[in-house]
């Protein structure tokens, strides 16, 4: 019998970590942190990996050590700026690039997307030759971060599978007319991702918007997208809910023996 997490399309590893439940090759590994199991004090309690949110740097470092011990490759964190820039994850190990997605074919780095409402998207191809992670807030999503990530993977989009990590859900993501207009100008079907709640405001379904973008690019194998970071208060950080808060990280890497002796 499936657990609740499994029925939602995500499987639990202890209380602090989740991993994508999708038919990726066995050597494609994922890890998604929650807000639990770390050292940060309120309002960042407790497994905050964001070094840019005002948390104690020592606590963040200890939290990142906890996460790194779960991951079979060095984690390539990015300085996320809601852009559509994609970099090689190995290059981010020696510097902190301004970028919102990374790709890897080497097994020498773990691609990372930090979030606290924005949508983390993990990618791999069916053969397990390339992985990627993208941070897709609405600006990055509208700006082409997913399209650029797919292009950087350099494989047939029909061979790509994508996993939607925890993000703000369709019952909590209130946006204005300009957001709706931005997406609908690019994809007419985006109209279906917005529910009019009056006063020029809409509830937006970022999962559906991302699915539409991926479908338009030829990616049809899409999984996840069942959580709401705002409503699941005990499990996830949410900037929209709390303002001052921590960050989760969604990770993907190739466990292909490169790092083995």
N, C-alpha and C positions, 0 to 999 in steps of 0.2 A: 504494500500500500504506500502511495506517495505521500511525503510530508507536504505541509502547506507550501513551503518554499519551492519544492519540486513541482508542485502543481501550478505554481506561478511562473515556471520556466527558469528558475534559478535555484541552485542547490547550495546548501550551507556547508561551510567548513568551520566547525566550532561556532563561536558566537561573534567573532570579529570579522570573518571573511566569507565572501561568497564567490562562486565561480559561474561562468556562463554555462548554461545547459543547452548545448547545440551539437550538431553532428560534425564537429571539426576533427581533423586528424588527431591521433593520440598525442603526437609530439607538439601540438599547438596548445600551450598552457595559458590559462587566464586566472586572474585574481581581482576581486572587487572588494574594497574595504567598506566597512560600515563606520559609524561613529563610535563604536564600542571597542574596548580592550586596550586603550592607550594611557598616556600620562598627563594629557592636558587638563587644565582646570577650566571651570565654567568661565565664559560661555563657549569654550572650545572643547568641552568634554566629549570623548576623551582621546580618540585616535585621529587627531587632526594632523594631516600631512602637509597642510598649506603653510609655507614659510612667509607668506606675504599678507597675512590677515591680522597681524598684531599679537599673535600668540607668543609665549615664551620660546625662544629659539632652542633652548636645551630640551624642552619637552617635545618640540617638533622633531628634533634630531633623534631622540629616543623612539618616537613613533615611527619615523622612517626606518630606523633600524629593525623594529618589529616587523614591518612590512617586507623589508629587504630579505629577512631571513626566510620568508615564505616563497621567494622568487628565485628562479634558477639562472638569472642573468642580472647584471647591474641595471638599475632603474634609470631611464632617461627622462628626467623631469624637464618640462618646458616652462618658459615664461609666457603664459597664455594671455593673449591680448584681443580675443574675439576676432581673429584674422582668418584668412584662408590659406595661410602659409603652412607648407608641409616640409619637414626635414628628415634626414636620415637619423634614426635613433642613436646610432653609434657616435655621430657627431655631437649629440647633446650630452654625452658623457663627460666631455672635457670643457664645455662651455654651456651657458644657459641661453639658448636662442629664443628670440621673440617668434613664437610659432604656436599653432594650435592643433597640429597633427604630426605624427611621425610614422615612419615605415622601417621595417627591418627584414633582411633576408639572411643575416649572418648567424643569428643565435647568440650574438655577443651583447645584446642590449634588449631590455624590455621596454616596449612602447607604453606610454603613460598618458592618461587624460584625467586631470583633476576637476572635480565638479562639486557643486552644492545646489543643484537645480538644473543646470545646463545638462544637455544630453551627451553622455559618453558613448561613442560607437567603436566597437572592436571589429576588426576585419581579419580574414585570412582567405586564402584560396583553397580549393578542395584538395589540392595536392600537398598543401602545407609547405610551400616554398617561400611565402611572404606573409607577414603580418603587419597590421597597422592599428593605430588608435587615434581617434579624433575627438576633440572637444567642440561640441556643436551647441552653443547658445543660439538664440534666434538670429543674432547678427551674423555669426559665422555660418550658420545654416543657409541664410539668405545670400551670403556672400560667396558661397561655393566651396566651403571647406571639405564637404563630403566628395564633391566632384573632383577636387584636386587630390584628395587622398586616393581615390580610385585610380586616377591617372598615374599617380606616383607608384602604385603597386605594380604597374606594367604587366598586367595579365588580362585576359579576356574577362569583362565584367560578369559574364555568365558563369564563370568559375569562382566568383567571389561570394562568400557568405558574410553576413553582418550580424552583429549582436548589439542590441540596445540595452545599455546599462541603466541603472536607476536615475530618473530625471523627474522634473515637475510634471504632474499628471494633468489630464485634460479637465479635471474638475477644479484645478487650482491656478492655472496659468492664465491670468487676466491680462489682456493686452489692448492697445488702442487701435484706432482705425489705420494708422500708418503702418503697423505691423501686418495687418491683414492685406492692405493694398500692396505692400512690398512683395509678399509671397504670391498673391493672385496675379500680379503683373508678370511673374515668371512662369507660373504653372496655374492655368485656369482651374484645375481640379483641386487646388488648395482651398477653394471656397468651402469644401466639405470638412475642412479641419478647424473651422471657426464657428462658434455658437454665439449668436447675438444675445447679449444680456442687457441691452439698452444703454442709453447715454453715450453712444459711440464706443462702447466697450464690448469685448468679445472674450470668450474662453477659447484658448488655442490648444490644439492637440499636437504637441511637438513630435510625438512618436509618429503620428500619421503624416505630418509634414516631411519628416526625414524619410519615411517609407516611400512617399511620393517622389522625393528627389532621387532616391536610390533606384526605384523602378524606372524612372526616366533615363537613368544612366545604364540600365540593363541589368542591375542587380536585383534578383528576385528571391534569393535565399536569405530571409531576414527573420531573426529570432529575438526573444526578449521583449522589452517594452511594456512591462506589466506593473511596475512600481510607481509610487508617487512620493518623492522626497519630502514634499510639504506635509502630507497627511501622515506619513510613517515617521512620526516624531522621535520615537525611541530607537530607530534604526539608522536614520540618515540625517546628515546636516542639510539645512535649507536656508539659503540666503534670503529668499523671498519671505520666509516665515519669521526668521530671527534677526536678520540684518547682520549683526556681528556674530560670526560663527566659523566653524572649521571647514575643511574640505576632505572629501573622499578621493580615492584614486582608483581608476579602472586600468588594469594592466594586461598585456598580452605579449607572449614571447615564444620563440622557437626553442624547444628542448631537443636539439639535434646533435648533441654530443660535442659541440665545438668547445665548450668550457670544461669538458671532462679531461682527466689525465689519461 
